[in-house]
Amino acid sequence: MALDHRALGLIVPDMTDADRWPQIDDETLAQIALSRDEYIRACELLDRAPTDVELGMIGALWSEHCGYKHTRPLFHHFPTEGERILTALGDENAGAIDIGGGWVAVMKIESHNHPSAIEPYEGAATGVGGIVRDIFAMGAQPVALLDSLRFGPLDDARNRRLCVGVVAGIGGYGNCLGIPTVGGELVVAPEYAGNPLVNAMCLGVARREQLISATAGPAGSKLMLVGADTGRDGLHGATFASVELDESSAERRPAVQVGNPFLEKLLMDACVGLVREHRDWLEGLQDCGAAGLTSSTVEMAERASAGIIIHTERVPRRERGMTPYEVMLSESQERMVVSVKPDHVEDVAAWFAQWELDATVIGEVTSDGLARVMDHDVKVAAAPVRMLTDAPTYEPASARDPDAAARVAFDPATLPDLAPAAANAALLELLASPNIASKRWVWRQYDHQVGTNTVVTPGADAAVLRIRGVEQALAVCTDGPGRAVELDPWAGAVRAVAEAARNVGCVGARPIAVTDCLNFANPERPAIYHQLRESIRGMADACRAFDAPVVSGNASLYNESDDGPVLPTPVVGMLGLLARPELAVRSAFRNEGDVVLLLGAGLPQPASSLGASEYLAVQHGLSAGPVDVDLEAERAIVNCLVDAVETELLQSAHDCSDGGLAVALAESAIGGGVGVHVRGDVGERLDAALFGEAGARAVVSASRDVVAELSALAEKHGVPCTEIGVVGSDRLIIADVINVTLAEASDAWENTLPKLLD
Amino acid sequence: MRFAVVAFPGTWSDWDCIHALRDLGQQAERVWHRESDLDGYDGVILPGGFSYGDHLRCGAIARFSPVMQAVSRLAERGRPVFGSCNGFQILCEAGLLPGALLRNHSLQFRCQPQYVRVERADNGFTAACEGGQVLQLPISHGEGAYHAAPDVLRELEETGRILFRYCDETGALSDDANPNGSLHDIAGVLNAQGNVLGMMPHPERASDPLLGGTDGNLLWRSIIERWG
């Protein structure tokens, strides 16, 4: 798979004398996922050929996974600053946000797609382990996990095996840590069949003064490795994550690590406690994740503009005969690197010993700017830190996918409308679609209450967490509408952010920050790069509109298999701030007689609102139509929802998204165990009125005596507000065309995943 | 009252229990498992979690921690010892309670609200309840199926040592209402003296109206009334 990177825009040094450098065979290059041009660039920068160990280190640090080769040039689009934002994007292991009262929230989302495709349980489990370490590496106590999952259709045994294994792995690891898993998504589409997406998000909290950087600190500081012994597991994991999956991928199982959540729990408790009690002993704290000791120590040195020296023979091993190369590139889990002031090495070792953890000095910080690796007395690597972290960047050719362009131009009005007599069946079928059906089967396997802070539990628009000692509460959710992004990358990505903002808005929280996971296929292909670039621009525009900067994230490219590319799936993790936890509003209807109102565009909808909808996919087998977005309307409805919650006008609020108004009504009714009767003119298109997915809408309920106040509030925000019905009875009745019992609707919605997966 | 809330490596409900007790005005202190002296404490809580990562068997390693000797001594002195979730598993492994907790019959972890029926209210742990009262307490476990030999189960039944059973909203017992396959729908059992209780549900997660329920406080209040 020789690629001409110059044709893709690589700026490489002049190659007049390429033959100066020793020959290297394709197999070696493939193993470390470096192109021939990148190899030559490395030689030019070093002014010599790299040693074996250096070559491995360069391959790992210049991998897409560590080096963000195709995404880094695009990050300038993102808004990254704000008065609450305490970290610069990409500078630390996670982003930190001031939430008031001297407290900060710390968050990040990360993918573990490739490992999960090969070994679903351990792949997903170690994904959780990695993201949790990113949070406590900042000195923060992890308080919540979310998981955004994508699989191929669940009627296929292989996809079912992946789904069951991934869910078990997330639960197996997260439950053992005592961090509640409070939300996420499960989306099914044929495009994910060969390459599932497993994104894990973690949220932590810390006192502001407890934040710690992943820096090496000044020369002379001691680097201590804490936690698990180092083995051969996960060698080349970072490079494996940066190539496409094919039939030989199963042979790369050694690249998948095996997790030990018990060890992680000890490591987490010990590290969080150490930073809280003895911040003054430390210079920095860093997770040992992808590319193991190589990336952790080199990145620490880069942040300190320093050098490092690592003595590989001092690294505790779990296997005999490991080479320095293997030690530097092992991705053994549950390890942290601590940079310690020289006087406190003994103190730190004693601290970790309380948790029966070993902390070993493996090296120190130097002032020469080199990353030096020693094996006893033999120098096996000595490359400039700046050179190692300066991965080449690419801005390849970009072109709109002609097939998607044709499909986005499709006019749903050309389809026959839904016959009124078929409306009940259409609703029940949508409720039973795995993308809409209840995800209880998933989250009942996750401990979502440990910590006794989960005020709004999974299954809601967003989870709400109380933070003891803080007046406000945090709301979190994830969203990533791959189908819409494929059709229109910019608008689909706007929709991802807008839906996430509406989700936190529905519980009463104002969006304050975003973390994102960019899941795309091979960016070296113009259509994929176009998706990547345009969706970054879309997310950036939407984040700006909501004043929710991007504080952290992760890119996972090359997500494709023999079946083709995955849907372009930027997953947005949204953090919202709620005035007080007891204000939180749920999606379920609460009281018979409450008035049901539709915030946003009214009942009649144009056929175009069916673009990219679940209805078109389920009823017509189509992924087509326009993806309309209106950021001004989205912002207005979120502000309106938050104000309505803060003034305690709402009994329930539920975002109108997948499956449209009819599904939103059904979900609120099922959740509340009470029916609803909606009246009104559905306009010219019944299918669009019931199942259209126009944005900026929410179904709310309120007691009769506050309806006037609510309408006035909506008007103030410029949000249309239509009284459409009343909560009551045991039936779901919509505009005289839908009339089903709550039991029927509930059966379709609740039992789909158990039937498929148990 | 002054409670020792024991933390083993891997315990995670320690702080949840401490908060629940302190919210009721009690003293609750986190005690690391290496502590061998619990004199001065009026009662012990063994909270939930994955002590020692559930390696070997749930609770099998924790029972050897130094603190367990002190827990036994406290139990012998008639002080209340309460284990929930992993704490229940540890009490069974330590022989302070009969039986064992096996893997849920679904073979899956289950975290959900659960109804349990108070089988008797003349006990120190349930004095604030009515006999037959149905409580809603969350469960969160993968290995909560209570098993014991037939003669042990008979003895537990005959001597009234089954304190809680899984049930539905009305208090009726059924396979559907039993979340893990426990024999005799057992959710919690007592020792012969009535001062050691193990149960799978988490009362500390139902001790705060903000989190949707306060039935757990009935259990804490009972303990405080009887032993405080």
Interface residues (C-beta under 8 A of the other chain):
Chain A: A168 G171 G172 N175 C176 L177 G178 N260 P261 F262 L263 K265 L266 W355 E356 W443 R444 Q445 Y446 D447 H448 Q449 V450 G451 T452 T454 V455 R466 R468 P581 E582 D758
Chain B: P9 G10 W12 S13 W15 D16 H19 A20 G48 G49 F50 Y52 G53 D54 H55 S106 Q108 F109 R110 C111 Q112 P138 S140 G142 H202 E204 R205 S207 D208 L210 L211
